[in-house]
Amino acid sequence: MMLEDHAGDIVQKSRKAARVNAAVAAQSAGLSLEEYEVFESTGECSHRPNYEVLAPMLSLHPARLDAIANGWMPVAPDISQWRQLRQISTTLRGNAVNAYLVWDEITREAALFDTGWDAAPILAIINENGLDLNHVFLTHEHEDHVAGLTGIRDRFPKVRIHSSAATAPADQRNRSNDFIQLGNLRITLRATPGHSPDGVTYLVGNFPEDAPNAAFVGDALFAGSMGRGFESTELLRRSVREQILTLPEDTLICPGHGPFTTVGQEKAHNPFFG
């Protein structure tokens, strides 16, 4: 699975958040405006942009941005450590999004983190493993993360929905001190607004054989990047820095788009931080 964002995407997100004109950014990068616009669009450039000048102006780390431009990818975690965790990717109109299914190996109780575009592949895994879906945890309510919810509810009409959306019914709304037991697994939450006002990260712990915790972060954080700060880029940076990057370094990061990563890898390589 490729990174969600190439170097040009990262620069464009940061430039727009910083309200820097493209012509000014191009000059700082040592590129013509035409070259710079191609770079933002594709991540490709006929010669290396001057990241040492451009990146600090956009609150990015120059060497980390350069590494992504040169093909950095996170070291793929050994997912076999989390035997009862599945990533399900669905695509619509070129937009690939991840949902995640977790279950207790003894009780077969299951929880779903976001739904993606289509419930069908999720239901197939549930049927294949003889699971009982009790909970759906929504990281935020953007369409690509909740589009499959109707299909899930049709199959499991009593499933409990968890959301931080202000419009969610009172019995579905997250509270800051919530924790849910899923068999032996324990699910807690951390508010991570910025991409959206209802952004939340769910942390699952107590996996068998001492596998590290898993954090389901939605669009707050991607491998080598982060989501757009539709609400506030600075709020999103702070949310990630305080609520996600403070977790143990071996914590598995399960993002809404792109590949798995870990807290340690993002602390060392993500150009938005450091």
BELHU-V202095 format. One record per residue. N is the residue number from 0. RES is the residue in three letters. PHI is phi as a letter, one per 20 degrees, with the letter a starting at -180 (NA if undefined). PSI is psi in radians with two decimals (none if undefined). Layout:
N,RES,PHI,PSI ; N,RES,PHI,PSI
//
This chain:
0,MET,NA,2.27 ; 1,MET,f,2.83 ; 2,LEU,f,2.59 ; 3,GLU,f,-0.66 ; 4,ASP,c,2.28 ; 5,HIS,e,3.09 ; 6,ALA,g,-0.65 ; 7,GLY,f,-0.66 ; 8,ASP,f,-0.79 ; 9,ILE,f,-0.80 ; 10,VAL,f,-0.75 ; 11,GLN,f,-0.78 ; 12,LYS,g,-0.83 ; 13,SER,f,-0.67 ; 14,ARG,f,-0.78 ; 15,LYS,f,-0.65 ; 16,ALA,f,-0.64 ; 17,ALA,e,-0.09 ; 18,ARG,l,0.80 ; 19,VAL,e,2.28 ; 20,ASN,f,2.49 ; 21,ALA,g,-0.63 ; 22,ALA,f,-0.67 ; 23,VAL,f,-0.74 ; 24,ALA,f,-0.71 ; 25,ALA,f,-0.77 ; 26,GLN,f,-0.74 ; 27,SER,f,-0.60 ; 28,ALA,f,-0.14 ; 29,GLY,m,0.53 ; 30,LEU,c,2.70 ; 31,SER,f,2.82 ; 32,LEU,f,-0.70 ; 33,GLU,f,-0.79 ; 34,GLU,f,-0.71 ; 35,TYR,f,-0.73 ; 36,GLU,f,-0.65 ; 37,VAL,f,-0.72 ; 38,PHE,f,-0.81 ; 39,GLU,f,-0.66 ; 40,SER,f,-0.65 ; 41,THR,d,-0.31 ; 42,GLY,n,0.01 ; 43,GLU,d,2.58 ; 44,CYS,b,2.46 ; 45,SER,f,-0.43 ; 46,HIS,b,2.77 ; 47,ARG,f,2.19 ; 48,PRO,f,2.72 ; 49,ASN,e,1.45 ; 50,TYR,f,-0.49 ; 51,GLU,f,-0.49 ; 52,VAL,e,-0.78 ; 53,LEU,f,-0.85 ; 54,ALA,f,-0.86 ; 55,PRO,f,-0.56 ; 56,MET,f,-0.45 ; 57,LEU,d,0.24 ; 58,SER,m,0.71 ; 59,LEU,d,2.77 ; 60,HIS,e,2.05 ; 61,PRO,g,-0.85 ; 62,ALA,f,-0.64 ; 63,ARG,f,-0.68 ; 64,LEU,f,-0.75 ; 65,ASP,g,-0.73 ; 66,ALA,f,-0.73 ; 67,ILE,f,-0.70 ; 68,ALA,f,-0.45 ; 69,ASN,e,0.28 ; 70,GLY,o,0.25 ; 71,TRP,g,2.42 ; 72,MET,c,2.60 ; 73,PRO,f,2.55 ; 74,VAL,f,2.18 ; 75,ALA,f,2.10 ; 76,PRO,f,2.67 ; 77,ASP,f,1.63 ; 78,ILE,f,-0.29 ; 79,SER,f,-0.29 ; 80,GLN,f,-0.52 ; 81,TRP,d,1.40 ; 82,ARG,f,-0.48 ; 83,GLN,d,0.73 ; 84,LEU,c,2.29 ; 85,ARG,c,2.41 ; 86,GLN,e,2.27 ; 87,ILE,c,2.05 ; 88,SER,d,2.30 ; 89,THR,c,2.67 ; 90,THR,c,2.40 ; 91,LEU,b,2.30 ; 92,ARG,l,0.68 ; 93,GLY,m,0.02 ; 94,ASN,d,1.83 ; 95,ALA,e,2.33 ; 96,VAL,c,2.57 ; 97,ASN,d,2.44 ; 98,ALA,c,2.84 ; 99,TYR,c,2.42 ; 100,LEU,d,2.30 ; 101,VAL,c,2.49 ; 102,TRP,b,2.81 ; 103,ASP,e,2.27 ; 104,GLU,f,-0.36 ; 105,ILE,e,-0.97 ; 106,THR,e,-0.33 ; 107,ARG,m,0.25 ; 108,GLU,f,2.41 ; 109,ALA,c,2.70 ; 110,ALA,c,2.47 ; 111,LEU,d,2.34 ; 112,PHE,d,1.87 ; 113,ASP,m,2.96 ; 114,THR,c,-0.27 ; 115,GLY,m,-2.87 ; 116,TRP,f,-0.49 ; 117,ASP,b,2.25 ; 118,ALA,f,-0.33 ; 119,ALA,g,-0.86 ; 120,PRO,f,-0.47 ; 121,ILE,f,-0.82 ; 122,LEU,f,-0.56 ; 123,ALA,f,-0.73 ; 124,ILE,f,-0.69 ; 125,ILE,g,-0.81 ; 126,ASN,f,-0.74 ; 127,GLU,f,-0.61 ; 128,ASN,d,0.09 ; 129,GLY,m,0.84 ; 130,LEU,e,2.74 ; 131,ASP,d,1.89 ; 132,LEU,f,1.98 ; 133,ASN,d,-0.45 ; 134,HIS,c,2.49 ; 135,VAL,c,2.11 ; 136,PHE,d,2.09 ; 137,LEU,e,2.17 ; 138,THR,f,-0.49 ; 139,HIS,a,3.00 ; 140,GLU,d,0.44 ; 141,HIS,f,2.59 ; 142,GLU,g,-0.78 ; 143,ASP,f,-0.30 ; 144,HIS,e,-0.20 ; 145,VAL,c,0.02 ; 146,ALA,f,-0.52 ; 147,GLY,e,0.07 ; 148,LEU,f,-0.67 ; 149,THR,f,-0.77 ; 150,GLY,f,-0.63 ; 151,ILE,f,-0.79 ; 152,ARG,f,-0.59 ; 153,ASP,f,-0.68 ; 154,ARG,e,-0.59 ; 155,PHE,c,1.37 ; 156,PRO,f,-0.35 ; 157,LYS,e,0.13 ; 158,VAL,f,2.47 ; 159,ARG,e,2.22 ; 160,ILE,e,2.40 ; 161,HIS,c,2.24 ; 162,SER,b,2.65 ; 163,SER,d,0.19 ; 164,ALA,f,2.40 ; 165,ALA,f,-0.44 ; 166,THR,e,-0.05 ; 167,ALA,f,2.53 ; 168,PRO,g,2.64 ; 169,ALA,g,-0.63 ; 170,ASP,f,-0.11 ; 171,GLN,d,-0.15 ; 172,ARG,e,2.31 ; 173,ASN,f,2.60 ; 174,ARG,c,2.60 ; 175,SER,f,-0.47 ; 176,ASN,d,0.24 ; 177,ASP,f,2.49 ; 178,PHE,b,2.56 ; 179,ILE,c,2.33 ; 180,GLN,e,2.28 ; 181,LEU,c,1.52 ; 182,GLY,m,-2.15 ; 183,ASN,e,-0.22 ; 184,LEU,f,2.59 ; 185,ARG,c,2.25 ; 186,ILE,d,2.15 ; 187,THR,c,2.98 ; 188,LEU,c,2.70 ; 189,ARG,c,2.19 ; 190,ALA,f,2.23 ; 191,THR,c,1.13 ; 192,PRO,f,2.95 ; 193,GLY,p,-0.94 ; 194,HIS,f,-0.71 ; 195,SER,b,2.73 ; 196,PRO,f,-0.41 ; 197,ASP,e,0.25 ; 198,GLY,f,2.32 ; 199,VAL,b,2.51 ; 200,THR,d,2.33 ; 201,TYR,d,2.28 ; 202,LEU,d,2.17 ; 203,VAL,d,2.22 ; 204,GLY,c,3.09 ; 205,ASN,m,0.66 ; 206,PHE,f,2.71 ; 207,PRO,f,2.66 ; 208,GLU,l,0.56 ; 209,ASP,l,0.54 ; 210,ALA,f,2.51 ; 211,PRO,g,2.83 ; 212,ASN,f,2.75 ; 213,ALA,c,2.33 ; 214,ALA,d,2.14 ; 215,PHE,d,1.81 ; 216,VAL,d,-0.05 ; 217,GLY,l,-2.28 ; 218,ASP,d,0.28 ; 219,ALA,f,-0.68 ; 220,LEU,b,2.38 ; 221,PHE,c,2.87 ; 222,ALA,f,2.00 ; 223,GLY,m,0.11 ; 224,SER,a,-2.91 ; 225,MET,b,3.01 ; 226,GLY,f,2.96 ; 227,ARG,f,2.45 ; 228,GLY,e,1.22 ; 229,PHE,g,-0.62 ; 230,GLU,e,-0.88 ; 231,SER,a,2.12 ; 232,THR,f,-0.71 ; 233,GLU,f,-0.65 ; 234,LEU,f,-0.71 ; 235,LEU,f,-0.78 ; 236,ARG,g,-0.79 ; 237,ARG,f,-0.72 ; 238,SER,g,-0.82 ; 239,VAL,f,-0.80 ; 240,ARG,f,-0.74 ; 241,GLU,e,-0.55 ; 242,GLN,d,-0.34 ; 243,ILE,d,-0.88 ; 244,LEU,f,-0.11 ; 245,THR,e,-0.11 ; 246,LEU,f,2.83 ; 247,PRO,g,2.55 ; 248,GLU,f,-0.42 ; 249,ASP,e,0.09 ; 250,THR,f,2.26 ; 251,LEU,f,2.19 ; 252,ILE,e,2.14 ; 253,CYS,d,1.63 ; 254,PRO,e,2.84 ; 255,GLY,f,-0.37 ; 256,HIS,b,2.52 ; 257,GLY,n,-3.05 ; 258,PRO,e,2.88 ; 259,PHE,g,2.66 ; 260,THR,b,-2.95 ; 261,THR,c,2.82 ; 262,VAL,g,-0.77 ; 263,GLY,f,-0.73 ; 264,GLN,f,-0.67 ; 265,GLU,f,-0.63 ; 266,LYS,f,-0.56 ; 267,ALA,e,-0.41 ; 268,HIS,c,-0.25 ; 269,ASN,f,2.11 ; 270,PRO,f,-0.26 ; 271,PHE,f,-0.21 ; 272,PHE,c,2.55 ; 273,GLY,o,none
//
